[in-house]
Amino acid sequence: MSENKYDRGSALSIFGSDRKEDFMALVFALVIAFAVYVSY
């Protein structure tokens, strides 16, 4: 068990790199926040 590394769910990832996935998640969150801000 000492050899196991923490898997960030890369098997379910649609992006090859975690950095791109994190960036897209940030953009997606900002888009949702902006949509909520505009709608209210």
C-alpha positions as CSV (number, residue, x, y, z in Angstrom):
1,M,0.0,0.0,0.0
2,S,3.0,2.3,0.3
3,E,3.4,2.3,-3.4
4,N,-0.1,3.6,-4.1
5,K,-0.3,7.2,-5.3
6,Y,-3.4,9.3,-4.9
7,D,-5.5,9.1,-8.1
8,R,-7.4,12.3,-8.8
9,G,-9.9,10.4,-10.9
10,S,-7.9,10.6,-14.1
11,A,-9.7,7.5,-15.4
12,L,-12.9,9.6,-15.6
13,S,-11.0,12.6,-17.0
14,I,-11.8,13.9,-20.5
15,F,-8.6,15.8,-20.6
16,G,-5.1,14.4,-20.8
17,S,-3.5,16.7,-18.3
18,D,-4.7,17.7,-14.8
19,R,-3.6,21.3,-15.4
20,K,-5.9,21.7,-18.4
21,E,-8.7,20.0,-16.5
22,D,-8.3,22.3,-13.5
23,F,-8.3,25.3,-15.8
24,M,-11.4,24.2,-17.6
25,A,-13.1,23.6,-14.2
26,L,-12.2,27.1,-13.1
27,V,-13.6,28.6,-16.4
28,F,-16.7,26.6,-16.0
29,A,-17.2,27.7,-12.4
30,L,-16.7,31.4,-13.5
31,V,-19.3,31.0,-16.3
32,I,-21.8,29.6,-13.9
33,A,-21.1,32.3,-11.3
34,F,-21.5,35.0,-14.0
35,A,-24.8,33.5,-15.2
36,V,-26.2,33.4,-11.7
37,Y,-25.0,37.0,-11.1
38,V,-26.7,38.2,-14.3
39,S,-29.9,36.3,-13.8
40,Y,-30.6,37.8,-10.4
